[in-house]
Amino acid sequence: MRTRAIALVRVGKPADQTAVELGIHPVTLSKWLRQDDIDHGLRPGKPSAESAESRAVRRRLGELETELAIIRHAAKFLGQDTAGPTRRFYPVIDSLAAAGAPVDRCCRVLGVARQNYYKAKRRPTTPTQLRRQWLTGLIREVHVASRGTYGHRRIHAELTMAMDVNVCSRTVSVLMTLARIRGLPASTRGKNLRSVVTAADLVNRKFHRHKPNELWVTDITVHHTKEGRVYCAAVPDAFSRKIVGWSIDSRQDSTLVVNALDMAIRNRRPTPGGIVHADHGTQFTSWVFGEKIRSAGLLPSFGTVGDGMDNAMMESFWSSMQIELLDRKKPKTRLELANAIFDYIEIFYNPQRRHSSLGYRTPIEFELLSEQTPIPAAS
């Protein structure tokens, strides 16, 4: 198109008429003609070939800078030890990917097979790994509660004597070293981004579960009416996507999330060991919410600060409710909105809405079938 337009003008056809006939903006055609004059030496400027070469050089420099940053990050993470297996680089790749670096390039620079990396990412967390992550969260809580003074011996005593956790001192020491938690007189390490002591992330974006009540996720959303805001907290079961607990209020406080969790506990009566996964909102990091989790024998889990993908299942539910309910009708009062949310969850979402991840079954149907015949869990 560009070559044809320039040729028509060069043979004497008016530029404005050429632009109209070819559907080109006159300014665009003028730029093409000016660049063509530069390419043929008729006026000063940078030729197209030189501009393309400069763009290629700048692109390659950007790639090299990214690769250099990858190497520097890996060296800082692993120190002088280069004799370990390639799986030691997986946390480095996770960190770099979270910072925006391409995974393929990270694997190539670090000498890691991309297929093996993704295979490790998909591998479910073992019970031993889960327990170690949970213990690390408890250790971090005890360490901060001691104002950063406790070493592994005092933390071990606090865990075994005050919290009745069965763990040996050596394990506490190893977990503290891996988490870079040190007592005095060691130097102070990095602080939590929001200065709040929370449990570790026991999910790591792996929402796949084989049984009900193994993993619950929760979050808060806000909607507006002419009377004011309405806050809704919900608790879906990762196994079937069923909303097992929810709460609505005009205030966004810990009572809102505790009521939703209390409804889930009363409805499901879970066995000890299940996980309750949330973000770092003050309502979820509050003492009363954590105590509600622990009193039910469940394990708290928190995703990365400010990363919605760590609670992607919850975000998916909010998106569905927004599209299927709230975008279609704007409630005017708080009561009208509360009734609409109740109807969506209890009348439509749980018993009627079909999910592609459940083989196009409804959450209630999926759970009933799982009780009769083992079927693959939602992914």
C-alpha positions in Angstrom: 0.0 0.0 0.0 2.8 2.4 0.9 4.8 1.7 -2.2 1.7 2.1 -4.4 0.7 5.3 -2.9 4.2 6.9 -3.2 4.4 5.7 -6.9 1.0 7.3 -7.7 2.2 10.6 -6.3 5.5 10.4 -8.1 3.9 10.1 -11.5 2.0 13.3 -10.9 -1.3 12.3 -9.1 -2.3 14.8 -6.4 -1.5 13.6 -2.9 -4.9 14.5 -1.5 -6.7 12.6 -4.3 -4.4 9.6 -3.8 -5.1 9.6 0.0 -8.9 9.7 -0.6 -8.9 6.9 -3.2 -6.6 4.6 -1.1 -8.3 5.4 2.2 -5.1 6.8 3.7 -5.0 9.8 6.1 -3.3 12.7 4.3 -0.9 13.2 7.2 0.2 9.6 6.9 0.8 9.9 3.2 2.8 13.1 3.7 5.1 11.2 6.2 5.6 8.4 3.7 6.6 10.9 1.0 9.0 12.7 3.3 10.7 9.5 4.4 10.9 8.4 0.7 12.7 11.7 -0.1 15.1 11.0 2.8 15.8 7.4 1.6 16.7 8.7 -1.9 18.9 11.5 -0.5 16.6 14.3 -1.6 16.4 15.8 1.9 18.4 15.4 5.2 17.3 12.8 7.7 17.7 9.3 9.0 17.1 6.6 6.3 14.6 3.8 7.0 17.3 1.1 7.0 19.2 2.9 9.6 16.1 3.4 11.8 15.3 -0.3 11.6 18.9 -1.1 12.5 18.8 1.2 15.5 15.5 -0.3 16.7 17.1 -3.8 16.4 20.1 -2.7 18.4 18.0 -1.1 21.1 15.8 -4.3 21.3 18.9 -6.5 21.6 20.4 -4.2 24.3 17.1 -4.5 26.3 17.3 -8.3 26.0 20.9 -8.3 27.2 20.1 -6.0 30.1 17.3 -8.4 31.1 19.6 -11.4 30.9 22.2 -9.6 33.0 19.6 -8.8 35.6 18.6 -12.5 35.7 22.2 -13.6 36.2 22.7 -11.0 39.0 19.5 -12.0 40.7 20.5 -15.7 40.6 24.0 -15.0 41.9 22.6 -13.0 44.8 20.0 -15.7 45.6 22.4 -18.7 45.4 25.6 -17.0 46.6 28.8 -18.8 45.6 27.3 -22.2 45.5 26.9 -23.4 41.9 27.1 -27.1 42.5 23.5 -27.6 43.4 20.9 -29.2 41.1 19.0 -27.1 38.6 15.9 -27.2 40.8 17.6 -24.7 43.1 16.9 -22.2 40.3 13.1 -22.7 40.4 12.5 -20.2 43.2 14.8 -17.7 41.3 12.7 -18.1 38.2 9.5 -17.7 40.2 10.8 -14.4 41.7 11.9 -13.2 38.3 8.7 -14.1 36.6 6.8 -12.3 39.3 8.9 -9.2 38.5 7.9 -9.4 34.8 10.9 -11.3 33.3 10.0 -13.9 30.5 10.1 -17.4 31.9 11.6 -18.8 28.6 14.5 -16.4 28.8 15.1 -17.1 32.5 15.3 -20.8 31.8 17.6 -20.3 28.9 20.0 -18.0 30.8 20.1 -20.2 33.9 20.4 -23.5 32.0 17.1 -24.9 33.2 14.9 -27.1 31.0 11.6 -25.2 30.6 9.6 -28.4 30.5 11.0 -29.5 33.8 10.3 -26.1 35.4 6.7 -26.2 34.4 6.4 -29.8 35.5 7.7 -28.9 38.9 5.2 -26.0 39.1 2.3 -28.3 38.4 3.4 -30.9 40.9 1.0 -30.9 44.0 2.5 -29.8 47.3 3.4 -32.9 49.4 2.2 -33.2 53.0 5.7 -32.7 54.3 6.1 -29.5 52.3 2.8 -28.3 53.5 3.7 -28.9 57.1 7.1 -27.2 56.7 5.3 -24.1 55.2 2.9 -24.1 58.1 5.6 -24.4 60.7 7.5 -21.5 59.0 4.5 -19.3 59.4 4.2 -20.2 63.1 7.9 -19.5 63.5 7.6 -16.1 61.9 4.7 -15.2 64.2 6.6 -16.2 67.3 9.7 -14.4 66.2 7.9 -11.1 65.6 5.9 -11.5 68.8 9.3 -11.7 70.6 10.2 -8.3 69.0 12.8 -10.1 66.8 14.9 -11.4 69.7 14.2 -15.1 69.9 16.6 -17.6 68.3 15.6 -21.2 67.4 15.8 -22.6 70.9 13.4 -20.1 72.4 11.1 -20.4 69.4 11.2 -24.2 69.7 10.2 -23.8 73.4 7.3 -21.4 72.5 6.0 -23.8 69.9 6.2 -27.0 72.0 5.3 -25.6 75.4 2.8 -22.8 74.6 1.3 -23.9 71.3 1.5 -27.7 71.7 3.2 -28.2 68.4 5.2 -31.4 68.0 8.5 -30.3 66.3 12.2 -30.8 67.0 14.7 -28.0 67.6 16.7 -29.0 64.6 13.7 -28.6 62.3 13.0 -25.1 63.7 16.7 -24.1 63.1 16.6 -25.3 59.5 13.3 -23.6 58.7 14.6 -20.4 60.3 17.7 -20.5 58.2 15.8 -21.1 55.0 13.4 -18.3 55.8 16.3 -16.0 56.9 14.8 -15.5 60.3 17.4 -14.7 63.0 17.4 -13.8 66.7 19.6 -11.3 68.4 22.4 -10.3 68.0 22.0 -11.0 64.2 21.2 -8.0 62.0 17.6 -7.3 61.3 16.2 -8.7 58.1 13.4 -7.3 55.8 10.0 -6.6 57.3 6.6 -7.5 56.1 5.3 -5.0 53.5 2.5 -4.0 55.7 4.1 -4.7 59.1 1.5 -7.4 59.8 2.5 -10.9 60.9 0.7 -13.5 58.8 1.0 -17.2 57.9 2.8 -18.4 54.8 1.2 -19.1 51.4 0.2 -22.8 51.6 -1.5 -22.7 48.2 1.0 -21.2 45.8 -1.7 -20.8 43.2 -2.4 -24.6 43.2 -6.1 -24.7 43.8 -6.6 -28.2 42.6 -8.1 -30.4 45.4 -9.5 -33.9 45.5 -11.9 -33.7 48.4 -14.3 -31.1 49.9 -13.1 -28.8 52.7 -9.4 -29.3 51.8 -9.1 -25.6 50.7 -11.4 -22.7 51.2 -10.6 -19.3 49.7 -12.1 -16.0 50.8 -12.2 -12.3 49.9 -14.3 -9.1 50.2 -15.9 -7.1 47.4 -17.7 -3.8 47.5 -20.7 -2.5 45.5 -22.5 0.8 45.5 -26.1 1.8 45.8 -27.9 5.1 46.1 -28.0 4.5 49.9 -24.3 3.8 50.1 -21.8 0.9 49.9 -22.5 -2.8 50.5 -19.7 -5.2 51.4 -19.8 -8.9 50.6 -17.5 -11.6 51.9 -17.7 -15.1 50.4 -16.0 -18.5 51.1 -15.9 -20.9 48.1 -14.7 -24.5 48.4 -11.9 -25.0 45.9 -13.0 -28.6 45.3 -16.4 -27.8 43.8 -16.5 -24.0 43.6 -19.6 -24.1 45.9 -20.0 -21.0 48.1 -20.1 -22.5 51.5 -20.3 -19.3 53.5 -21.0 -15.6 52.8 -21.8 -12.4 54.6 -23.2 -9.0 53.7 -22.8 -5.7 55.7 -22.6 -2.0 55.3 -19.2 -2.0 57.1 -15.9 -3.5 56.0 -14.5 -4.9 59.3 -13.4 -8.2 60.8 -17.0 -9.1 61.7 -17.9 -9.3 58.0 -15.3 -12.0 57.3 -15.7 -13.8 60.6 -19.5 -14.2 59.9 -18.8 -15.6 56.4 -16.2 -18.1 57.8 -18.6 -19.0 60.7 -21.3 -19.8 58.2 -18.9 -22.0 56.2 -17.8 -23.9 59.4 -21.4 -24.5 60.6 -22.5 -25.6 57.1 -19.6 -27.9 56.4 -18.2 -28.9 59.8 -14.7 -29.5 58.3 -12.2 -32.0 59.7 -8.9 -30.4 61.1 -6.2 -29.7 58.6 -8.1 -27.8 55.9 -6.7 -24.5 54.6 -8.4 -21.1 54.6 -6.6 -18.9 52.0 -7.0 -15.1 51.9 -5.2 -11.9 50.9 -3.4 -9.5 53.3 -6.4 -7.3 54.0 -6.6 -6.1 57.6 -9.8 -8.0 58.2 -8.1 -11.3 57.3 -4.9 -10.6 59.2 -6.9 -9.6 62.4 -6.5 -11.7 65.5 -10.2 -12.6 65.7 -10.2 -14.0 62.1 -7.1 -16.0 62.8 -8.5 -17.3 66.1 -11.7 -18.4 64.3 -9.6 -20.4 61.8 -7.4 -22.0 64.5 -10.4 -22.8 66.8 -11.9 -24.9 63.9 -8.6 -26.8 63.4 -7.9 -25.1 60.1 -4.7 -23.6 58.7 -4.4 -20.0 57.7 -2.8 -19.1 54.4 -2.0 -15.7 52.8 -1.0 -14.9 49.2 1.5 -12.3 48.1 0.7 -8.7 49.0 -1.0 -6.9 46.1 -1.1 -10.0 43.8 -4.6 -10.9 42.7 -3.4 -14.0 41.0 -2.6 -15.6 44.3 -6.4 -15.6 45.0 -7.5 -16.2 41.4 -10.3 -18.5 42.2 -11.9 -15.9 44.4 -11.4 -13.2 41.8 -13.1 -15.5 39.2 -16.2 -15.7 41.4 -16.4 -12.0 41.9 -16.1 -11.5 38.1 -18.9 -14.0 37.4 -21.2 -12.3 39.9 -20.4 -8.9 38.4 -21.1 -10.0 34.9 -24.1 -12.2 35.5 -25.8 -10.1 38.2 -24.6 -6.6 38.9 -23.8 -5.5 35.4 -27.3 -6.4 34.2 -29.2 -4.6 37.0 -28.3 -1.7 39.3 -29.9 -2.1 42.7 -31.0 1.2 44.3 -31.1 0.2 47.9 -28.8 -1.9 50.2 -31.7 -4.3 50.9 -32.4 -4.7 47.2 -28.7 -5.5 46.6 -28.5 -7.9 49.5 -31.5 -9.8 48.3 -30.0 -10.0 44.8 -26.7 -11.4 46.1 -28.6 -13.9 48.2 -30.7 -15.0 45.2 -27.6 -15.3 43.0 -25.6 -17.5 45.4 -28.3 -19.7 47.0 -30.8 -20.0 44.1 -28.6 -19.8 41.0 -24.8 -20.2 41.6 -24.7 -23.2 43.9 -27.6 -25.3 42.6 -27.9 -24.2 38.9 -24.9 -22.6 37.4 -22.7 -25.0 35.4 -19.0 -24.7 35.5 -16.7 -25.8 32.6 -14.0 -26.7 35.2 -16.5 -29.1 36.8 -17.3 -30.9 33.5 -20.3 -28.5 33.1 -21.8 -29.7 36.4 -23.2 -27.4 39.1 -21.3 -27.2 42.4 -24.0 -29.1 44.3 -24.3 -31.8 41.6 -20.5 -32.2 41.5 -20.3 -32.8 45.2 -23.2 -35.3 45.1 -21.5 -37.2 42.3 -18.2 -37.2 44.1 -19.8 -39.0 47.1 -21.0 -41.8 44.8 -18.2 -42.1 42.3 -14.6 -40.7 42.5 -14.3 -38.0 39.8 -11.5 -35.6 39.0 -11.5 -32.5 41.2 -11.9 -29.0 39.8 -8.7 -27.5 38.4 
